[in-house]
Amino acid sequence: MAIVNSIYHNLRGDRSIWFIVAVLAVFSILAVYSASGSMAFKYHDGNTTYYLVRQILFIAAGLGLMYVCYLLHYMQYARFAPVLLIIAVPLLLYTVGFGTQFNSARRWITVPWIDQTFQTSDFAKLALIIFIAKSLSVKQDFIKDFNSAFVPLIIPIVLVCGLIALPDASTAILLFTTCMLMMFVGRVSLKYIALLIIIGIAVTSIIIIIGKFFPDLGRVTTWIARIQAYVDPTADPNGMYQITQSKIAIANGGWFGVGPGNSMQKDFLPSAYADFIYAVICEEYGLVGSFVILALYVWLLFRCISIVTKCPKAFGAILAMGLCLNLVIHAMANMAVSVHLVPVTGLTLPLVSMGGTSVLFTCVSLGVILSVSKYVEEARLQQVELEQIEVRDANSI
């Protein structure tokens, strides 16, 4: 108890976010250990401990990165923004042309010597959000003309989202939506947001045409098949297999679930440890457990809104809001797929699904948000101290 109290008093920033991260990390370890059983039997001779240890190591590494990002003053990220974006674009280009292919998609590059894959879109999302936050904060007072909106905002958004869309349309759409909301929060004229939407539609059309002629560069046929399966399940019975198994898992869970590790559908759900881990949680922890997960992400959103309203600097407010929206929208989309509210995508549940770069960059985003909240808290404490000094001075007169 003494150790817990010590940690609680030493951690600055929004303690609710620290708590949310801790609970999601625990859910991640339990759910991944349970859901990865079939994959362990397929690739590691039934050694289920392998994926448990792997997830614990990634969670630990992610929390370490989160703490480092939390310690760094958030204004430092504004300095890194152009460099991060310059690195992100070539990485995405390399991924599209020479990336490691898995399930007919090139989303990863293999890091030499350590033989581990790296999903470049996770890095690009972070780089773009930081860059847009900096551009919006610098041009707050004069982002009403075409040049100030088009060059520093629209071009980077369309370029990065377009490159991500070739192998991963769902991630690109969510990032595009996040950037639009950031522009709205940053008080960009609605006509330029409308222009961004029009250009986005045009680029999507071009990508579809490219995908028709060069199937290796895109997944257009997969997008169409998933949309058709969502609109008309009888059109593609095989495409509805995942959703059917997910619905069975949710139904089996009832109110309180079948208990940790007792999911039956995890052996039938493709990517139960990643894309459909929410269905496994619903089965093992019931509707109560699933609502807890949903409530944690909603709580995170409200805590970030609180940070934004109190942050005195535009960059910190827009940065925290952008990173939070990216995580929460991503989570909502993943959960919406499991309950068949939207077509099937390849999205993971942030900080819960099994993953390497996904877990690490989610933690980096949370660390940056906590850095902003720490500054907000320090500014509030300084204001309180100044008010107390003024009161003492007034009383002494």
N, C-alpha and C positions, 0 to 999 in steps of 0.2 A: 504493500500500500504506500509506503514511504517513497519507493521508486516511482510509482505512478504519479504521486503528488509532485515529486520533483520534476518529472517530465512535463506535467501539465503546466507548472509555473514557469518553466524555462522556454516552452514553445510560445512564440509570439504569433500574431496574426489571428485569423478566424479559427478558433478552436473547434467550431462545428465542422469545418471542412476537414480538419485533422481527424475528427471522429468518423466522418463519412468515409474517408480514405481507408481507415483502419477496418471498418466493417466490410467494405467492399473487398479489401484484400483477403480477409478471412473467408468470405463467400467464394472468392476466386479459387483459393487453395482447395477448399472442400469440394466445390463443384467440378473443377478440372480433374481432381483425383478420381472422382466418381465417373465422370463422362469419358475419360480417356482409356477406360478398360479395354474396349474392343480394339483400339489402335495399339495398345500395349501388346495384346496377343498377336496382332498382325505383324508388328515390326520389332518387338523386343521379347519374344518368347514368353509372353504373359507377365513380364516384369512391370507391374503397375506402379512400382515405386519410382521408376525412371521418370515418368511425367510429373509425379508429385514433387520430387527433388528439383526437377527442371523448373517447374512453376514457382516453387519457393525461392529458387535462386534469382529468377527474373523479377519476382516481386521485391525481393531484398535489394537487388540492383536498382530497380525503379524507385524504391523509397529512398535509397541513397542519393540518386540523381535529383529526386524531388527536394531533398533537404539542401543539397548544394544550390539548386535554383532558388530555393527559399532564402538562403543566406545572401545571395547576390541582390544588390539593389535593382529594382525592376527597371529603372531608367537606363541601366547598362544594356538592356536588350534592344533599346532604340539604336544604339551604336552598331549592334551586330546585324540589324535588319537587312541592309543592302547586301552584305556579304553572304548571309544565309540564303537569300533569294538567288544570288548569282551561283551559289553551289547547287541549289535545288533544281534549277532548270536543266543543266547538263546531266544531272543524275536521272531525271525523268526521261530525257532524250535517250540516254544509254539504256535505260530499262525497257523502253518501247522497242528499241532495235536489237538489244543483245541480252535482255534480262532472262532470268531463270524462269522457265515455263512450268506451270502447275495448273492442272484442270483447265487447260487451253487458254490460260491467261499469263501474261508477262508482267507481274507486279513486283518481282523481287530481283535483287542482284546477289550473287553469292560472294561473300567476303573471302578473299584468298587466305590460305594458311589455316584459318579456323573452321572453314567449311560450314559457315552459318549464313543463312539468307537474311537480307535486309530489305524491308519494304520501303522504298523511296518515297511513296506518297505520304507516309507518316511524317517524315522529315519536311516534305514540301508543304504540308498543311500548316505546320508550326511556323515555317519560314514566311509563308504568305500572310498569315494572320498577324504576325509581328510587323511585317512590312506595311500592311494596310493600316494597322493601328498607328504606326509612326506617321505615315502620309496624311492620315486624317487629322492627327493632332497638330502637325506642323502647319497645315493649311486650313485650320478651323475657320479663320475669319475671311478667307477669300477663295473658297472652293466652290464658287458659283459659276465660273466660266468654263468653257470647253477644255482648254489646255490644262487647267489645274485639276480637272476631274478625269480626263481621258488618259493622259500619259501616266501619271503616278498611280492610278487606281484601276481603270478598266483594262488596260493592256496587261498588267501582271495577273489580274484575276482570270482573264480569258486564256492567257498563255498557260498558266499553271493548271487550271481546271481542264483545259483542252487536252493537255498531255496526260493528265491522270485519267481522263474519260476513256481514252483508247482501250486500256486494259481493265478499267474499274469505273464504270459509269456511275454507280450508286455513290461512291465516295466523292466523285467530282460534283455530283448534284448537291450533296449535303454541304460540301465546302463552298460551292457557289452560293447556296442559300445563306450560309453563315456570313459570307462577305457582303451580300446584299443587306442583311440585317445590320452589319457593322456600319455600312454606308448610311443607312437610315438613322442609326443612333448618332453617327458623326455629322448629322445635319447636311448631308449632301442633297442637292436639289433633286426632286423626284424625277425630273426629266432625264437626268443622267443615270439614275437607277433604272428607268425604263429603257434607256439606250443600252445599258448593260444587259438587260433581259433580252432585248432584240438581238444583240450581237451573240449572246449565249445560245439562242435558238438557231441562229445562222451557223455557228460553229458546230452545234450538235448535228445539224443537217449534213454539213460537210463530213463529219466523222462517220455518219451512217453511210454516206456514199463511198467513202474510203474503205469502210469495213466490208461493203458489198464486193468491191473489186480486190481488196487485199485482206482476206480473212485472218491472216496471221497477225495483223496489226490491231485488230479490234475484236469485239465480241458481239457484233450487231445481231447475229442470228440467236445468240443466247438471250439478249435483251428482249427480242421479239417473242421468243418462245415463252419466256417467263411472264411477259405481259399478257399473252394469249391464254396461258394457263390460269392466270389470276382472273381474267375476265370470263373465261369459259373453261371450267375444269375438264370438261369432256373433250376439249380440243387436244389436250396433251396429258393423258393419264399419268405418264411417267414423270412429267413436270410437277404433278401434284403430290408425288410420293412424300416429299419432305414435309409439306404442310399437313398431310394426313397423319403422319407419325407424330408431328408436333401436337396436333389436336388431341390425339390419343393420350399423349403424355400429360397434357394439361387436364384432361378429363380424369385420368387415373389419380392425379394428385388430390383432387377434392379440396377441402378447406385446409387441412393440416398436413397433407402429403403422406408419402409412404415411408419417409425417413431417409436420412443421409445415406447415400450409397446403394439404395434399394430400387433405383429407377430400372424399369424394364425396357423402356423405349430407347435408352441410350445406346443399346446394341443395334437398333434399327435406324436411328436418325443419322443421316450423313452429317458430318461436322458437328456432332453433338457437343464437343468440347470447345467449339468456337462460335459459328454462326447461330446454332440453335441451343446454346447453353441455357438460355432463359427458359426454354421448354423443359429441360432437365431440372432446373431449379423449381419450376412450377410443380413437377411431378414429385420431387423429393420433399419439398417444403410447403406445398400446397398454395392456395390462393393467398394465405397469410404471408408466406415467405416471398411470393412474387410481388405482393403489394409493398413489402418492406424494401425490396430492390427498387421498385418504381418510386417510392417515397424518398429514398436516398438521393436519387438524381434530381427530383423536383426540389428537395431541400437544398441541394448544391446550387441549383439555379437561383433560388431565393436568396441564399447567402451571398452569391456573387452580385445580384442586383443591389443588395444592401451595401456591398463594397463600392460598387460603381457610384451610388448616390452620395457616398461620403468622400470619395477620392477627389482631392483638390486639383489634380492634374489630368488633362484630357487623355494623354497617352496611357496612363495607368487604368483609367476607367474603360477606355475602348479596348485595350489589350485584355483585361480581365473578362470583359463581356464577350469578346470574340472567342477566347479560348473556352470559356464556359459554354457558350452556345454550341460550339463545335462538339464538345463532349456530350452535352445533354441531347442535342438533336440526333447525334450518332446513336446514343443509347435508346432513345425513343423509337428510332427507325428499326433497330435490331429487335426490340420487343414487339413492335408492330408486325414484323414479319412472322414471328412465332405464333401470333394470334390471328394471322391472315388478314390484317388490315391493309397491307400493301404487298406488292409482288415480292417474290424471293430475291434477296440480294446476298452479297458476300460480306456483309458488315458484321463485325464482332461487337461484343458488349464491352465497352471501355472498362479496363482494369479488372474485369471478371473473366472474360474468355481467355483461353490459353493463347499465348503469343509471346513473341520476343520484342520486336520493335514496337508493336502496338502497346504493350504494357509499359515499355520504357518511355515512349513519347507521351503517353497519357500522364505518366507521373511527372514528366518535365512540365507539361501544361499546368498541372495542379501545383507544382512548385512555384511557377511564375505567378499564378493567381495568389498563392499564399504570400509571395514576396510583396505583391501590391497590398494585400490586406495587412501585412506587417507595417508597411509604411503608413497606411491609414490609421492604424492603432497608435503608432508613435506620434503622428501629427495630432491626434486627439489628446493624447496624454500631455504633449507639450502645450496645447491650448488650455487644458485644465490647469496646468502649473502656472501659466501666465495669468489666468483668471484669479488663481489663489494669491499670487504675488500682488496683483492689483488690489484685491480685497484687503490684504495685510497692509499695503501702503496707504490705502484709504482710511483704514482704522487707526493707523499710527499718527495720522495728521491731526 
